[in-house]
Amino acid sequence: MTHEITPAAVAKFQQKMAHIPGSAALQRAVMNNGIKATSQDPTAASRLNRTFSVELDTGKVSNQKKSGRCWLFSTLNTLRHDFAKAYNVKDFELSQNYLSFWDRFEKANAFYEHIIETADLPADHRLVAWLLAAPDTDGGQFHNAAALVAKYGLVPKDVMPETFNSENTNDFSEVLNLKLRKDAIVLRKLANSSASDQGIADQKRQFLAEVYRICSYAFGTPPESFDFVYRDDAKKYHRDPDLTPQAFAKKYFKRNLADYVVVTNAPNKPYNQLFTLPMENNVIGGPDVAFFNVDLATMKAATLKQLQAGDSIWFGNDVLQQMNRQAGLLDSKLYRQAELFGIDLSLSKADRLTYGEGAVSHAMTLTGVDLVNEQPTKWKVENSWGEKNGEQGYFVMSDEWYDDFVYECVIDRKYLEPAQIQALTTQPTVITPWDSLA
């Protein structure tokens, strides 16, 4: 049974609001200043002072500009931190553009494969509709970055620097997604006709050649080899000639990304269980996107172990919640909106994920923590939004914000307990590409 909103009902709503003490003053404040400015807790900045008992020695932040490559930047941040310590080059930076090129190219190939595999399904089937909604984006997961590094290696930023299109991805995405949707029509028709597998493969290969050209025009052509030249922080000159990207990665970076596990805290799913998201793999034949779901205390304990050992941490979070971008503050009580409006806005972490309020919207890097009586109170966060946000690009996150809005931490398996490592060998549960962890 449905009920319309009547004028009498509206009059009662207005009457009820008028009887709330201070309602008129609050209305003026919100109208003139906005919801966030009116509800912001001014004491948050003092709670989140920038002194940490555990703090890694890191350099200048990177800047993803107007792109969704946070997952890639965070991965490369952890690698460049390792390089900085080993070779005394604090502000060394790896080429994000190099791996961005291969990411978009590989995602196009994966899209074509999925379109061919699902050609017998109607175009409005949920899986096909999901594929067509965003054929190739610049977003991604930790395992996407690990797959790219394993296959294509790494290059320094000055070997393949950013371009306009790598820093501003919207126009590129519009063109590529138009092409991929058009190509999907052709491939689906071929797959549903009498065309041979070889004929379909030949058509896909032709499409990939065109995608390669689009990527090359937008991002530049990836180098096959290069001379690695740098000056360390002691002003000593170094030159290592004629390296391939794969040889460079193997020689200078000892961190094996295959040893790292995406440890997840998603209370709407069973704990101590492995999940996988194969539809989000960017490299066909590469590692599956996978999550090991644990309780919050387990994830936090592993995070602390790794950070105290001196290793920075990739972490997936919902940065759109309770965040002051300019000040670089992340605090669950930063904006007191429920108090402002006199309503209950509380949700559990499980309910946020289940009902669409929670999402892994961003990836950043943990580089410090403040422990009081061995318990974390706040965390130091390296973002990839340039130096104009936060304090030279670094944010401070309250421990409560970690509890509420951090969903993933990438942990070296050596920091996990034996039973947890054993659980990683079990058969993973496949989750849908529209899952809240996707």
C-alpha positions, 0 to 999 in steps of 0.5 A: 500500500502506498501513501502520498505526501499531503499538504497536511503532512507537510504542515505537520513536518514544518510545525515539528521542525519549528518546535526544535530549540535553535532550529532557525539558527541552525537553518541559517548556519547550514544555508550560509556555510554548508553542511560540512563547515557547520558540522566540522569538529574544530578539535579534530586537528588537535587530536590528530597532531602530526607526531608519531612514535613509529614513522618511516623516513619517506620523501616527497609525495607523488601526484596522480592528478585527475586520474583514478590510478591510486592503486598503482601509485600506492604500489609504486610508493611501497617499491620506491620506499624500498629503493630509497632505503637501499640506494640512498635516493629519498625522492626517487620515483617510478614511472606510473605512466609506463604501467598505466600504458600496459594496464589499459592495454591489458584491460582491453584484451581482458574485456575482449576475452570476457565479451567473447566468453559471454556472447551467448548471454543477452546484452541486458544480462547483468554480467554483460551489462557490467562489462559494457558499463565500464569496459576499460577504466583507470581504477584497479586493485593491488593484484592488478599492479602486481600482475603488471610488475611481474609481466612488464617490470618497472622503469624510472619516472624520467624514462617514461614521464607523465603525459597530459593523458596519463594525468587527465584520463577522462578523454582517453577513457571516453575514446577507448570505451567507445571503441571497446563497446563498438568492438563488442558488437562485432565480436558478439556477432562473430561468436554467435555466427559460424565464424571459426575460433581463428577468425574471432581471434584474428578480429580481436588481434586487429582490434588490439593493434588499434588499441595499442595505437590509441595507447601509444598516442596518448601515453607514449611508446614504452621503452624496450631498454634504457640507461639508468642514470641517477645521483644519490643523496650523497651526490654520487653519480651512478650509471647502469646502461642498457637495462630492460624494464624486467631486468631493472625490476629484478636487479633493484627491487627485492620485494616480491609482490607475490608474497603479499596478501590483501588482508581484508576486513569485510564484516558482511562476509565470513572471516578466515576465508579466501575470496577471489574476483576473477572478473577484475583481473587485468592481465589474462594469465596473471594472478587473480585478484584475491582477498583474505577476510579476517576480523579487525583485530587480526588485520590491525595486528598484521598492519602494526607488525609490518609497519614496525618492521619498517615496511610501508603498507598499501591500504584500501579505504573509503576516503570519501567518508569523514575526510577534510582534503585540504587539511589532510584529516581523516577522523570518524567524528570530523563532521558531526552531521547526525548531531547537526540534524538531530538524527541517527546516521550510525551504520555498522561496517557490515551494513555500510558494505551491504547497503552501498554506503561503504566502498573501497574508493581509494588506495593510499600508503601507511608510513607511520603510527602513534602508539600509546600503551602499545595501542594505535591512536592515529596513523600517518598516511602518504597520499598521492594527491600532490603536496597541496593537500594535507601537510605536504601531501601527508594525511593523519588518520584516527584509529577510529577511522581505520576501524570504520573505513579501512577495508584492505591492507596488503601484508607480507605473508611472513607477518601472518600467523601459521593458521592464516598462511594455511588458510591461503591454500584453500579454495577461494570463494568467487565473488561477483564483480559488483560486490562491495569489495570490487 
